[in-house]
């Protein structure tokens, strides 16, 4: 009996010893640290590339002349900040436009149940709006805007995130196309004259087979968990607004919205990443250099070992820096905080710990 007690006591002590070494005595394997499960980013083995592809005006003309089996549809996604007194729809209707272009309004193709501006629509809303525009899932889309590359990255991201099956191109950019039109209007045609309708196509039955929302979008709950847990330090998380708005020293363009930033998010203003004249994306190597220099100027950096998240005021210019980070080759993939600062400040602005300024 004493031998049995000694044996069982010895086994018990040995198990305690193994536990102290963080070893499972049953499997004899070290216990693994639980991974961060707040946000899962898509695995992407390519060096660059968003789901949409950047295309130059010259390559656009080549594309229109190619023997493509799908329709090639230019998409005018022009949108302007609320304090500019400009209307993308009005400018589309007045012309000029790319030939056979439709108008895609991010203030119309949105989540109509959200109080926040142009939030990503549900799949059912997306299907309904694109059916009314007369689009087909197989259409090749060429997205542009008349500022240069301002709202068009957001629109291109919307098409690919909601699961458009055909190729989606981002024209880089309309202003360069205009210059080429001025020198050779036959090779680079424009459609002039006023129109009332926003599409030249008859209604269709558009239906998404598979969306990519989980791979492309982070929510306010995701971001709040990162802030609360301190895990936000393990991400490249960038805000595309101006540095002054980020610091809280300049007002937001929307009345009643405080400036500042999400604690732990770094500043990456979008304007230095674009050609100052045409507002188009810089060539890849110049773009990479511009991203790194802009981050340095705001006291931030890029860490290739960390996943990347982007935001801005309402999810528009956040898509610009998302595109820049991926097209420059710095980020293999990234996600966009759709509601961005407007949602964050209006939801959590009454809690000072969630509003950072002058850091």
LINLIN-V384560 format. One record per helix or strand of 2 or more residues. SS is the DSSP state (H for helix, E for strand). FROM is the first residue (numbers start at 0). LEN is the number of residues. If there is no record, write none. Layout:
ss=[SS,SS]
from=[FROM,FROM]
len=[LEN,LEN]
//
This chain:
ss=[H,E,E,E,H,E,H,E,H,E,H,E,H,H,E,H,H,E,H,E,H,H,E,H,E,H,H]
from=[1,22,28,52,56,71,87,101,122,139,151,167,173,212,216,219,230,234,242,265,270,283,306,316,333,339,351]
len=[19,2,2,3,9,5,7,2,10,5,10,4,10,4,2,10,4,5,5,2,3,14,5,11,4,9,3]
//
